Structure formats: structure tokens, C-alpha cells
Amino acid sequence: MDISRILTPRRVNLALTATTKEQAIHELTDLLYHDGAISDRAAFIEDVWLREAEGSTGFENHIAIPHGKSAAVKQTTLAIGRTQHDIPWETLDGSQVRCIILFAVRLEDQNTTHIRLLSQVASALADDEVIAQLLVENDASNIIRLFSQYAETDLC
């Protein structure tokens, strides 16, 4: 999958002002809404919280990967945000979160594109160098390139 076809610099904010999980999800949802990837902010956020209720989406190394499978999603995509504030989030290693990768998944893609996209992101996050870059890189295009290098096959 060529992640650069679904993730644009307009969906990356490396200066989030959020200090809570809720604020981070709202800020990233706004990116998706303003860029035309979702049709209804409230419905999408509700679906993200439904998924959070099933179990935390905190990863490790200051990363969280919340997601919403929602009828409000017009295009399966990601929004990536980073804050200088540590955000309390239940993570696998107990770390506070500074980088959030929000998945927005169309219901039609929940068993196909979503799984492959999640696999690509997880592969990238298994690389310590990628994580180190995510936490310091200030160019949205370079963030997208970090994930693009883990492309498996082109789905889009």
C-alpha cells in the first residue's frame, strides 16, 4: 500500500496543543474533517470512543494508535499528530504519549484495507529508528516517507 496516497501533509500536525487523550482525538479528527476524509465529526469521535472502550490503543515508546471504524469516514486514512506535552494514555510499556496515529476506517474497508494499513504502520513502529524520527521530525512529508518505506503492496 502506498501510504502517501491516503496520508497527506494536511493530515499531519506536529504541533498539537492537546494535553489529554480527548483533546488529541478532537484535534486529529478536525484535520480529517477539514481535509474531507470524514463527513461527521461527532459520529466519528463517538466511534473512536466505542473502540477505546474495548481496550486501550496505547502502543509503546510514546505512541498511541486510536481508530474509528465509522460510517462517517469517506476515505480510509490516517491523521498523525505530535505534542510536546506528555498525554496520559494506557500504553503497553506505561509511557506517556506524544505521538498519535489516528486511523479513520470506512466500514467497507474494516476487514481488508484497515488490516493491511495497520500491519504497515505496526511494521514501521517496530523499527526503533522510525520511532525516534516520529518524535523529532518537523517535516510532515518526511513523516509520511517513514511509513511509506514499509509498503507491502499497492491497495489504492
N, C-alpha and C positions, 0 to 999 in steps of 0.2 A: 504494500500500500504506500502510495506516495503521500506522506502526511502533509506535504506542502500544498496539496490540492484541497485539503479540508481545514488546515490551520493557517491563518494569515496573520501578519503582524498586528492587524486591528483587533485580534482576539488574544493578544498578549499584553499584559500590563505588569511591568517590572517595578512599579512603584505604588502598589496597593496601599491604601490608608487603613485598611481593616486591622482591628485588634482582636476580633472574635471570629469564630467559625461562621456564624451567621452573616456578619458583615462581608467576609471574604466571598461567600457564596453569592450574596447580593451583588457585589461589585463585578464578579465574573459573569453573572447572569446578565447584568446590564451590557457588558461587552457583546455578548451573544445577541441580545435583543437589538441593540443599535446597529449591529452588523447584519441583521436579517436572518440569523440562524434559528431563532425561536420566535414564535408568534405571541406568546402569553407569558410574561414574567412570573406572575403569581402561580399559574398552573405548573410551570416548570420547577419553580422553587419548592412547591408542595411535593412534587415527585422526587426531588433530590432528598428532602427530609424523610420521605417514606423509605427511601433506600438507606439513609443513615440510621433509621430506627432498626433496620435488620442487622446492623453491625457496623462498627466504625470503618471508615475508609482511610484512616491514617495509615501511611506506609511506614517508612523509617527514614532516617537521615534528613529530617525536617521536611518531608514530602507528604502531601495528602492527595488522594485521588478520588474525590467525591464524584458521583454521577447520578444523572437522572434519565430514566427511560420514560419518554413522555410524548403524548400526542401534540404537545406544544412545540416540539422540535421539528423544524422544517428541513434541516440538513444535519446529519450526524457529524459532529465536530468536537473540538476541544477549545477550552479557554484556559490560558495559563497565566497565573499571577504570582507575584512575589512581594512580600512585605519585609520591611526591616524589623518589624515587631514580631516577637515570638507569639504564636497563636496557640492557646491550649487546644489540643486535639488528641484523641485517643490513638496512639501510634504503636506499632509493633515493638519499637525499641524505647518507648517512653519519651522520645524527643518532642520538643515543641515544633510547630510547623511554621515554615517561612515560604514554602513554595507549594502552590495548589494547582493541580491539573484537573479541571472540571470537565467531565465527559458529558456531552449532550447527545442523547441517542434517540433516533426516531424509532417508534415501536416496530416498524417493519425491519429494522436493522439489528434488533436486540439479540438475535441468535447467530448473526453472521458477521457483519461489519464490526459490530461492537466487540465481539470476542477477538477478532484479528487486530483491531486497533488497540485494545487493552494488552494483548500479547506483545505488540510492538513497543508500547510505552513501558511495559514491565521489563522487556529486554534491555531497553535503554537505561532504565533505572537500576538495573543490575550492575551497571558499569560505574565504578566509583568516580571516574573522570567526568562522566556525564553529570552526575550529581554535583560534583564540585563546580562545574561550569554553570549549572542551573542556579546555583546560589550566588554567583557573582557576575554573570554575563549581563551586560546592559543593552545589548542589541537584540531586538525581537527576532530578526531574521536568523541570527546565529542560534537562538534557542530552537527555532524550527529545524535548522540543519542538524542539531544534536539528535533529534528524534528521527529525522529523515534517513540518517545513516543506518538505521535499523530496519529499513523497509524489507518486507518479505516478498510480496507480490503486489501488483497494482490492482486494487479492487475498484477504484473510482473510475 
